[in-house]
Amino acid sequence: MQPFATIRFRTLCRNCLLVFICTFLAGSLSAGALPEPGTPAPPLQFTQLLQAPPGARADWAALRGKVVVLEFWATWCGPCVASMPHLNQLVAELDPAKFQFISVDDEDLKVVQEFLTKRKMAGWAGIDTTKEIFKRFGVISRPATIIVNGQGRVVAVTTPESLTAVYLIAVADGKIAAAGGKSVKSVSMDDKPAAIVAKPPAMMTKAPETPVKPLYEVSLSKAPPDAQSWIYTGPGKHRILNGKSAGELLAIAYSVPKDRLFLTSPLPEGLYTLSAVWSSPEGNDDQHFASFIQAAIAYGLNLRIQPKTITRKAYVLKATEASKRLLIPQPAIRMSKRDYWAGHLMVINGSADDLATALEDGLEAPVVNETGIEGRFDAELEFPAKDADAAKAALLKTTGLELIQEDRPIQMIEVSSRDDAKKQGEAKPQAKP
């Protein structure tokens, strides 16, 4: 599908003017270090293999003849967890003599083992605490799915929700192949069923040769009504937001929860795909990059967007004597994560601000950090979405922190349609000379 608004910024030489071009032609984005279809799959060497038969080996010699689905995931990754039922169903539908699903995680063994006691994951779970397998396959963003055929060659790089049993069976039957580094071949329409597609929607594709490679490029396009929702974060400044509503795009672009959007006009309906790449070697700061994405949304969706401070009811996070005992500072060298997903809040090596943000995602109401607590911590608690009483109880028990509702000035993002804003401006009485 072609984008309805593609915004491209090109710098043709170091000292040239920046040219702003609006076009209806889409440019695909670079795949980075991910394996090309047709190339031999990099070696597998797991720290430990869970849920496999005794004596089972996860190397390409032992797996030869099987289609292998490598699912790169983590327990803290919400979209990864959400895709598990779909993958479990595929495992149940397919012949284990022809297919092997391996979920690859680089977390501590005990973390994964504890997770698997609470949630069902079909197939094998490969632990990669050295992160060597992630490096070999060039995987940065999760979830990521890599399909390897029975000859040990990569067939496709995609996302878990794109997989179907029909497609994988076609790979096993040799109707979909990738040889000599070429793209995945189409299944012949003479083969049954005719509904087989050439390949799952790829997570990314290789950019075609062009006379001038854009240093900056942002595109916004309409997505199908049934588009899957996912985010790809690639090497450098490279983002793809797929199957997102206008509200979700705004929240991501401005790094605010959706409850911080102050809407004075209805947002455009439907789903969208936003792609952005910035390969400039200079001025590579995050704020500058975010401005390109924000401009694409504002102009593409005909919106006027501006900051606004509003006094409203908010949940205030406050420290107690108990919180000083329960919140134990963690080493700052570890990876940091925060997330609220399906009733489960998790903060890993995060600050009190991170905890407030995760709580706001769960409560869908502003949360202000007034704890005065510094340092980084781990926290994990469960409460149903929007259930403030359950959140307060879980928070006090787990961290010793209190959550109190009070009036506070809240930084909001005011959003209105440009047409409505223009009408309001025209309706204002003109000042007398």
N, C-alpha and C positions, 0 to 999 in steps of 0.2 A: 504494500500500500504506500502510495506517495504521500509525503508530508504536505499538509495544507499551508504550513509556514516553516520554511527553513531559513535560519539566520546564520550566515557565514561571515567570519571575520578573517581576512587574509592579510598577512604582511609579506609583500613581495621581496623586499630586501631590508637590511637592517635599518637604514635611514629613510625609508620610504614612508609615505603616509599610510595610515591604516584604512583599508577600503572596506566599507560595509556593503554587503551584497545580499539582497533578498532573492531567493530562487525557489523553484518548485522541484529541483532535482535533489535527491537524497544522496548523501555520501556515506559509505559504510566505514566502520572504525577498525583500527588495527587490532589483531588478536593477541599481540604480545608474545610471550614465550610458551603459550599453550601448544600442545603437539598438533601438527598438521595431519589431516586425514591421509591415510596411506603410509604413514611413517611407522616404524616399529615402536611399540609401547615401551616406555622406559622401565627399568627393572623394578620389581616389587620386593621390599624387604621390611616386613613389619616387626615392630618390637614384640607384639603379641597378637595372636589371632583368637578372637572370641566367637562362640556359637558355631564353631566348625567341628566336624567329627575328629576323634582322636587320631593323631598322625597326619592330619590333612596339611597340605602344603599350598601356600599362596604364592607361587612363582609361575612364570609363563610356560615352563616346561611341563609342570603338573597340570596347568589349566588348558593346555593345548587341545583344540577341538571344541572348546566351549566359548560361547559369547559371554564376555565378562562385562558387567556394568559396575563401574567404579563410581561410588557416590561420595564426594568430598563434603563433609558436614561437621557439625559440632553441637554439643548439648545446649549451648547458649544461643544457637542460631534459630530464631523463631521460624523463618520460612523452611529451614531444614526439617524441623520437628513437624511442621504442618504437612510436609510432603510424605511423611512416613506411611500413613494409611494407603496412599496411592502405590508406593513402592511395595508395600506388603502384599497388596492385591496382585501386582504383577508377578511377584515370586510365587504366589499361590496358583496362578494361571499357567505358568511356564514349566516345561519339563526340566527338573534339576539335572538330568543327564546332559542337557544341551546348554544350560544357562547357569551362571554363577554371579550373584549380587554380592559385592563387597563394599561395605560402608567404611570409609577411611577417616579417622579422627586423630588429631595430634594432641589431644588432652591427656591428662594423667589417667592411668589405668583405672584407679579407684573411682574417679569421676564418671567414667563411661560405664563401669560395672554397676554403680549405684543407679545411674540413669536407666540402664536396661532392666533393672528390677521393677521399675515403675511404668515403663512404656515398652510395648512390643516392637521389635525390629526384626523382620525376617532377613534371612541371609547371614553372611559372615560379617563380623565387625573387626576391622584391622586397625590396631593401634600403632601410630607413627609418632612416638614421642620425640624422635630426632628431627622430625619435620622434613626428612630427606625426600619422602615420596611427594609431598606437596611441592618441593623445590623442583624435582625432576619433571613433574607434569606441568609446572608453571602455574599452579592454582593459587590465586590470591583471594578471590571472592567466593563465598559459599552461599547457597548450595551450588555445586558444579558437578555435572555428570559427564563421564567420558566412557564411550562404548568401544570395546576392543573385540575384534572378531576372533574366530578359532585359530587363526594363523598368527595371532599376537600383534596385529596391526590396528592402529586407531581408525575407527570408522566415523565417529562424530564427537563433537564437544557441544553439550547442550545443557538443559536444565531438567530436573526430575519430572516436573509436571508435563513436559513435552513428550515423555516416553509413552508408547503404547505397546501392547502385546503383539499386535499385528506387525508393527515395525520391527521389533526385535526378532520375531520369527522369520521375517524376510531377510534379516542379516544372517541368521543361522542357516538359512537355505541358500545363501549365496546370491540372493536377488538384489542385495544392496552391498556394494563393495567399495573400497577406496584403495586404489593401487597407484603407485608411482607419484604419490603426493597430490593426486587430483582430488577434486571434491567428491562427495558421496554421489554415486550413480543412482539414477532413478530406477524404481521398480517398473518393469515393463507393464503397460496397461493390458497386455494379453494375459498376465498372471492374475489369479483370483486370490482374494477379493480385489475388485477394481478400486476400492476405497483406500488402498495402500498409498501413502504419500512418499515422496522421495526421501525425506528425512525429517526428524523433529525440528522445530524452529531452533536454529543455532543460537548459542549465547552471543556469538560474535562472528564476523566474517573478515577475510583478508581484504584490505583496501585495494581497489584497482589502481593501475598505474595512471597517473595524471601528470600533465606538464608542470603544474605548480601544486605542491602539497600544502594545504591550508595549515597554518599554525594555530588558528582558532576556528572552531566550528560548533555551532549549536543548532539543532533541529527539533521542531515540535510538530507532531502529527497525530491525527485521530487514530485510535486503536479500535479493533473490533470489539463489540459489546461483550464477548466472552473471553477477551484477552486475559492471559494469566498475569498476575501481579508479581513482579520481581525487580530486583535492583542489581546491576552489575557495576562493580568498582574495579577498574583495571589499572595497569601500571601508569604512574604519573597522574595526570589530571584527565581521567577518562571515566565517564559515568553514562549509564543507560538506565532510565526509569521507565519500566514497561507496565502497561495496564493500570495506570494510576488516574484517580479522579483529579479534578482541578484543585480541590482542597488538599489532597495528598501531595500534589506537586508543590503547592505553595508552602506547606508545612516543611517539606524537605529542603526546598530552595532557601527558605529563610531560617532554617534550623530552629523551628518552634513547634510545640505540640499543636494539634488542630484546634484545640479549645482557645488558642491565642489569636485565632483569626476573627476579626470583628467585621462581619459582613453587612454592608449597607445595601447590597444588591445581590440577587441570586447568582450563584456561580454557574458557569456553563455546565451542562450535563454531559454524560458520557465518559469514556476512558481515553487516555492519551499516552503517547510514548515520547519521551524526551531523551535525546542523545546529545552528549557534549564531549568534546575532546579539546585539549589545550596542550600542544606540544612545544610551545615557545620556550626557549632556554632562558629567557629573561623574565623578570617580574612575575615569578610563579607563585604568588601568594594566594591562599585560599579565598580571601575576601574578594580579590579581583576576579578570580574564576567564578565565584558565586554570582557576581554581578551579571555575567553573560547569561547564566541560567535564568536569573530573575528577569532580565530584559526579554528573553524569549517567551517566558510565561506571560508577562505583562502585555507585550505587543501581539503575541499569538492568540491570546484569549480576550484581547480588548479590555484590559483591566487597568484601573488606577490603584496603585498600591503605595501606602505610606504608613510610617510608624505612628502610633497614637497611645497615650497613657490614659487608662480608665480605672477609676476606683471601683472595685467590685469585691464580692465575697471570694475569699481564697483560703486554702488550707495552709497553715503555717507550721513548719517543721521546727520543733524546739527540743533542746537537750534537757536531760535530767541527770540526777546522780547515777542512776542505773546505766544510762548510755555510756558513761565514762568507763564502766567496767565491761560492758558487752561489746563495744566497738574497739577492736584491737587493730592498730595500724599494721599495714602490710608493706612488704618491700615495693618500692616504686618501679622496679625494673620489669615487672610482669606486664603482660598485655592487659588493657583495660576494656571492660565491656559493661553495658547497661541495657536492660531489656525488660519489657512487660509483655507477656504473651500467654493468652488462654488461661488467665488466672494465676500465672506464676511470675513473680518479680525476681530478677537476679541482677546484682551489681557485683562485678569482679574488679578488684583493685580500683574502686571508684571513690570519688569525693562525696561530700554531703550534697553538693549541687547535683551530682549524677543521680543520687538516690531520690532527690526531689523531682528531677525530670522523669525518672522511671515511675514514681508515684503518680505524677501528673498524667502520664500515658494511661495508667490503669484507672484513675478516677475520672479522667476527661474533664478536669477542672484545675485551675491554677494552683500550684504548690510552691510556696516560698520558703527558701532555706534561711532560717534565723538561728541555727544551732551554734554558730561560731566555732564549729569543730573543723580542725584542719587535718591534713593527712589523707590517706587512702585506705579503704576498707572493703571487706567482702560482706554482702548481705543477701539473704534469700528468704522470701516469704510468699505466702499464697493468700489471695483474696479475690472474690469475683469482681469483674469490671464494674465500676461506678458504685461499689459498695463501700462507702466511707467508714461505716462502723466496723466492718470486718477488717478493713485496712488499718484502722487505728489500733485494734486489738492485736493484730499480727505484728505491727510495727513495734508496739510497746513491749510485747513478749520477746521479740527477736533482737531488737536493737536498743530498747530502753528509751527510744525517742517518742515524743508526743506529737500528735497532729491535731491542731486546734483551728477552728474556722473563725476568721476575722476579716474585717475590711482592710484591703491593701491596694495601693496604686500598682496596676499591672501593665507592663509593656505589651501592647497588642499590635497586630498588623491589620490596619484598616483596608478593606478591599471593596471596591465598587466598580461597576462597569463605567467605561469612559463615556458612553452615551448618556447614562444617568447623571454623571458628574457634570457633563456639558450642559444638560437641561437645567440642572439646579443652578449652575452659574448664570445661565441666560435668564432664569426666573428672578434673580436677585435685583432689587431696585437700583437703578443707576444713581450715583451720587450727583447732587446738583452742582453745577459749576459755581 
